[in-house]
Amino acid sequence: MAETLPGVNGEIIRWAREYYNMQPDEAAMAIGVDLQRYTNWESGQEFPTYAKLKKISEVFRKPSAIFFFPEPPVLPPIKGDLRTLPDDVINRFSKNIIVQFEHAKVYQMSVKELYPERESILAHRDAFPSDMTALCDHIRRLLSFPLSAQKARKSTKVVFEIYRERFYDLGIYVFKESFRDNSVSGLCINDATHPVILINNSMSFARQIFTLFHELYHLISDTSGAEIIRDDFYVALEPAQEQSERDCDIFANTFLIPHDDFVVELAKQPLTEEYIEQLAKLYSVSREAIMYTLLKMRKITSADYDALREIFYGEAIRNQKQPGGNNKSGGNYYSTKLSYLGQRYTGDVFKQYFSGRIDSVRASEMLHSKVDHLPRLEAAFFRGVD
C-alpha cells in the first residue's frame, strides 16, 4: 500500500476546491477517489498519497508544495474584478470559467511585458462622449472601420478578425479560448494601459463580434466583466448591476446596427423571416441582435422575441454535436492555437524570441504552448504570413 503524506493540510485542499466553486463530489470525481475519502482529506482524518497529491495539484491548478502550507495563501478572487455581477452569480461560475479569468490575467501580464510603453485608448476614457450614439460614432472613428466596410464584408469571421486587429491598434488585446462552458461567451480584465478581452471560441462568429463590443463597454465603463448567455441571471442583479449589463448590450447593438442606417435598410423590403436573416448577414450580427433592435423599435412584440429565445441560445453556439454525425472538432492544432493567440501578438512574441530578448521557455509560456511545440507553431505562423 502506498505511503500517505501526513503533512498535507486539508484546509488548503478545501480552499483550493472552493476557489474554483467546486463541490466535494465534483472534486472527488475529478481526482479519482470516492467522496468519503476526499472529505476525509479535507477534514484531516486521512491524507493523500504522493500520486494522489499530484492529481490534486493538477485538478486545482496549484503547485504540490502549497498543500503543505500552514494556512491558505492570499489570492485575489475573481469577484474583485467583477463589480457588475453579484456574488450569487459569480459563485455559480464553473471551474472552467474561473480558469478563463486566470488565462486572461496571464495574457495581460504577457502584453505588459511585450509592450511596457504602449498606451491604450482607455487611458482617455474619461473624455469619451457620454451619449450612447455619440460614443459609438467616436469609437468607430477610432477603429477606422466605417459601417459601409462592415456591411460590405458579409463574413462574420472576417469582420471579427478586422475588429480584433483594430482593437489591438488601440491597445485593447483580444484573445480566444475554448471555455468548455458555453454559459459565458466572453470576459474582460480591466486595465487603463493593457486591458484584455477573452472570447469563447465555441460561440458563433456573430456572437463573438457582439461579445467583443459588450466587453468593450465594460472596459469603457472602467469595469471587468463577463457576458452570460442566458438573461435569466438578471433576477440576481442589483438595479445598478442590471443597468450596467443592459448598457453593454445596448452599446453593442447600437454600434453594430446603427439606428438611422437600420431604418433605411428596413424600408427596402417587407419585414419577413428571410429579410431578418439577410439583415443579420448584412450587419455581421446574429438574428437575435436584429430581433432585439426590432423589439426596441417596437416593430415586434416581447412575445415575438421571447418565443425565439431558446432558438437564439442555440444559434449562439457553433460546432455543436450533430446526432449520428462526425463530431470531431477537426482543424490543425497549431492553426487553432494561432487563431486563439492572434497574428499580431504571436508575431511580436516571435520577434522577441528571435532577437534574444526572451528564451524558448518564456516564448512558449507567452504562447501558451509547450517548448517542444514551438518550432511547429513557428512554422504554422510563418506559413500563414504573407
N, C-alpha and C positions, 0 to 999 in steps of 0.2 A: 504494500500500500504506500502511495506517495506521501512524503512528509509534508505536513502543513506548515504555515508561516504565522506563528503566534503574534508577530509584530504588526500584522496588518490591522489597521484601525477601521472598525466597522462604521464609525461615524463618517469617515471620509468616503467610504463606499456609498453610504446613503446620500451624502452631499453631492457626489458625482452623479448619482441617479437623478436626484431632484433637479439638478442643474439643467438636465435635458427633459424635464417634465415626464419622465418615465415612471410607470407603475412597477411595483416589485415583481409582479408576474411577467411583465414585459421584459424587465431586465434579466430575470432568471432564464427566460426562454432564449434571449439573445446570447447569454453566456453559456448556456447548455447545461443547466442544473435544475433540479426541482425547486419549487417555490420555498419549501420548508428549509432546505439547505441555504438558499440565498438569504432568507430572512434571518437565519441563524448567524450568517456572516455579518449582517448589519447590526445585529444585537450584540455581537461579540461572543456568542455561545460556541461558535465554531470559527475556523479560519480556513481560507482557501489554500490550495497547493500552489506551487510556483507556476504550473501550467495554467491553472485557473486564474491566477493573478494576471498573467499575460493576457488572458481573454478579457478579464475585467478592464484592464488598461486599454485594450483595443475597443471594446464596446463603449466605454466612457471617454475615449479620446484623451486620456491623461497618462503621463509617464508613470511607470510602476512605482517609482520611488515616492510619489506623492501619497500613496496609500499607507505609508509608514509615518506620515506626519502626525504630530500630537493633536493637531486641530486643522480644520479645513482652511486652505488659503483663501484670501480675499480676492475674488474675481468680480469685475463689474458685470452685473446681469444684463441681458439684452433689454429688459424693461426700462433700464436707464436711458436707452436710446429712442424709446417709443412713447413719447408723451401723448400721442393721439389715440393710443389704444389702452384700455383699462387692463389691470392685472388679470381679471377674469378671462379675457380673450387671450392674452399672452400666455397664461398658464395652461392653455389648451393647445398651444403650438406643439407639434410633434418634434421629436429629436431631429428629424431631417430638416425641419425649418430652422431650428436653432443652429444647426451645423452650417446652414447657408449664411446666417449672420456672421458666424466665425470666418467663413470663406471671404465674405465681403470685407471684413476688417483686415484679413491678411492681404487681400488685394490693395486695400488702402495703404497699408504700410509699404507695400511694394512701389506704388506710384509716388509716394512721398520720397522714397529712396531714388527712384528714377528721375523725378522732376522736382528737386528741392526748391527751385526758384520760381516754378510756374505758379501763376495766379489764376484762380477760377473766376468766372463772371459772378459767382455767388458772393465774392468779396464786396460786390457793389449792389447786393440785392435790396438794401435799404432804399436805394434810389429808383428801383423799378416802379412802374405805374401801379397804382392800387386798383384801378378799374380793370375788370377781367378781360374785356375785349382789347383794351389798350395794352395790357400786359401780353396778351397773345401776339399782337402785332409787333410789340417790342422784341419778344423772343424770336419771332420768325425772322425779323431783320437781322438779329444777331446770328442766327443759324445760316443765313444767306441761302435759304432754300424756299423759294416762293411757293405759294399754293398751286400755281399753274404747273410747276415742276413736280410737285407731289402727285397731282392728278394725272399727269402725263405718263408716269412710270407704270401704273396699272399692275404692279407687282409688290405685294406686301413685303416679301423678302428683300427686294432691292430697296424699297423705301426705308425699311428698318435699318439696313446697313448704312444708308446715306445719313440718316439721322444720328446713328451711332457715331459715325465719323465726325459729324458736325458738333456733337456734344463733346467729343474728345478735343476738338479745336478750342472749345470754350472752357476747358478744364473740368469737365464732368466725365468721369470714366465709367464706361458701361461694359460689364462682363455678363457671361451667361453660364448657367449650370443646369443640370438636370436635378430638380429639387427632390424627386422621388416622393413628392407630396403635392398634389395638384390643388390643394385648398388655397395656396398662395401663388400668385402669378409673378411677383417680383417684390423687391425690397430695396431700401436705400440707406446708406450710412451718411449722415450729415457731417459736413465739414466746410469751413469757409474757403479752404485752399485746395483740398483734394477729396471732394465728395465722390462717392461710389454708388452706382446703381447695379443691382444684380437681377437678371431676368431669368425666369424659369423657362428653359428651352423646350419643355414639354407643351407649352402653350402655342396656339396658332400664331403665325406672324402678325396677324391683325391684332390679336390680344397683346402680343409683345410690344407693338407700337403704342397701343393705348396705355399699357403699363409704364412704358418709358416716360410718358408725359404725366401720368398720375404721380409717379415718383418724383419727377422734376418739380412738380408743385409742392410736394413735401419739402424738398430742398430749398425752394424759393421761400417757403414759409419758415425756414430755419428749424426743421424737424427731420428726424429719421422717420421711416415709415415702412409699411408692408401693405400690399394690395391683396386683400382677401377676396376670393372669387365670389362667394355667396354673400348676399346682402343681409341675411338673417342675423349676422353678428351685430348689426346696428342697434338691436334692442339692448345690448350690453353697454352701449356707449353713453357717456355723459353728453348733454346737449352741445357743448363746445367741441368735443371729440367727434361727434356725429357730423357737425357742420364742417369740420376740417376735412373729414373723409369725403364728404359730398362736394366740397370745393375742389378737391383733387380731381374728382370725376368731371365736374363742370369745366375745369380748366382743360383737361384732355379733350373733351368733346368740343369745346369752343375753339381750341387750337386746330384740331384735325378737321372739323366740319364747321367752318365759319358761317355764321347765320346768314349774312347777306348773299354769299355765294350759294349757299344751300337753297335759299328761296328761289334764286334764278334757275337752279337745276330742277327744283320741284315743278316749276311752271312749264317745263318742256314736255312732260308726259303725265298721264293719269297715274295716281299712286296705286300700284299693284305689287304683289309679292315679287314679281320678276323685276320691276323697276327698283324696288328696295335692294334687291341683290345687286343690280347694276350700280346703284349709288354706293353701296358698300365697297365694291371693287374700284369705283372711280376715286374714292377718298382714301383707299387702303385702310379701311376700318372693318369692323365686324357688323353683321346685321343688327346686333344688339345696340351698337353705337348709333346706327341710323334710327332704329326704333326709339331709342332714348331721346334723340333730338326731336323726332316727330312728336313724342309724348310731351316734351317741354313746349313745343309749338302748338299743342292741343290739336294736332292732326289725327291722333289716335287716342284712345282712352287708356286708363290704367288697367282696365280689364284686358284690353288687347295686348298690352305689354306683358302683363303678368301671365297670360295664357301661354306665352312663348318662353317664359323664364328658364324652364328646365332645358329646353332646346338650346338656349343661349349658353348655358353652363357646359353642355356637351360640345358645342361648337368652339368653345374657348380652348379646348384641349386637342392637340394634334397627335398623330401616331398612336391612336387608340387601338387596342386589340380588336381584331375582327374575328367573329366566330368562324371556325373552320379554315381560317386563312393563315398566311405566313406572318407570324407576329414577331419575327426577329427585327431588332431595331435597324439593322443594316448600317451602311456607311463605313468609312475608314476611320479608325480610332484617331489617327493624327489629324485628319481633316476636321473631325468633330472637335478635337481639342483646340485647333486653331480658331474654329468658329466660336468657341466659348471665350477664348482669350481676346480675339480681335486682331486684325493685321497690324495696326499701329503699335499697340502695346507689345506684341510678340516681336516685331521688328526692332523696337527700341531696346528690349531685353537682349536680343542677339547682338545689337551694336555694342552694348556694354560688355557683353561676353567676349566678342572678337577683339575689342580694344584692350582687354586685360583688366578692366575695372572691376569685374566680378568673375569668380571662378565658376566651374561647371556645377558645383553643388548649389551655389546661390542662384545661378541661372535656372536650374531645374526647380528650385523652390519657388522662384518668381513665376515660372511657367506651370506650376502645379503638376510637375511631371517627375518621373524617376530619372536619375542621372544617366542610366544606360539607354533611356528612350530619347535623350537629347539629340543625337545625330539624326535619327529618323524624323523627329519633329522639325529639325532644321531643314532636312531635305524636303519635307512636305511644304514647309513655309516658302522656300525659295522656288519650288516648282510653281507655286501659286502667285508669285510676284512677277509682274511684267518687267 
